Amino acid sequence: MLCTAGHPNIRPFIIHGGQLSLLEAITRSVPLVGISVFFDQKQNMKRAVLAGYGLKIDFNNVTTESLTWAIQEAIESPK
């Protein structure tokens, strides 16, 4: 069985920033777009952004424009 990030059509993987989702994406080399809500998610996504394999959208700034930008950036400029 394939995990979510392992599906060949996933580009990018939009996640909440949980540890297991991050590990899934890292092992599959899938770029991330994270929308963190609470607990460890914010710190996990901060590390993903700093390491260059993720983009973060602030939960309070989820708009059509912000999602479109993040998805296009992850697809067109994968790290």
C-alpha positions in Angstrom: 0.0 0.0 0.0 1.3 3.5 -0.9 1.3 6.2 1.7 -0.3 9.5 0.7 2.9 11.3 -0.3 4.0 8.2 -2.2 1.4 8.5 -4.9 3.2 9.5 -8.1 0.8 12.3 -8.8 1.4 14.2 -5.5 3.2 17.5 -6.2 3.1 19.2 -3.7 1.9 17.5 -0.5 -0.4 19.9 1.4 -0.2 19.1 5.1 -0.9 20.5 8.6 2.8 20.0 9.6 2.5 16.8 11.7 5.7 14.8 12.2 4.5 11.7 10.3 3.3 13.7 7.3 6.7 15.4 7.2 8.6 12.1 7.4 6.4 10.7 4.6 7.1 13.7 2.3 10.9 13.7 3.1 11.3 10.0 2.4 9.5 10.5 -0.9 11.2 13.8 -1.9 7.9 15.6 -2.2 7.8 19.3 -1.7 5.5 20.5 1.1 2.9 23.3 1.6 2.1 23.4 5.3 -0.8 25.1 7.1 -0.1 24.6 10.7 -2.8 24.8 13.4 -1.3 23.9 16.8 1.2 21.9 18.9 4.3 20.8 17.2 3.0 21.6 13.7 4.3 25.2 13.6 7.8 24.2 14.7 7.9 21.3 12.3 6.9 23.6 9.4 9.4 26.2 10.5 12.2 23.6 10.2 10.9 22.5 6.8 11.0 26.1 5.5 14.5 26.7 7.0 15.7 23.4 5.5 14.3 24.3 2.1 11.8 21.5 1.5 8.6 23.3 2.6 6.5 26.4 2.3 4.3 27.6 5.1 1.0 29.5 4.9 -0.2 31.1 8.1 -3.5 29.6 9.2 -5.0 33.1 9.5 -3.9 33.9 5.9 -5.3 31.0 4.0 -6.8 32.5 0.8 -7.1 31.6 -2.8 -4.1 33.8 -3.6 -1.9 32.4 -0.8 -2.7 28.8 -1.7 -2.2 29.4 -5.4 1.1 31.1 -4.8 2.4 28.3 -2.5 1.3 25.5 -4.8 2.8 27.1 -7.9 6.0 27.9 -6.0 6.4 24.3 -4.8 5.7 22.9 -8.3 7.8 25.3 -10.3 10.7 25.7 -7.9 11.2 22.4 -6.0 14.1 22.4 -3.7 
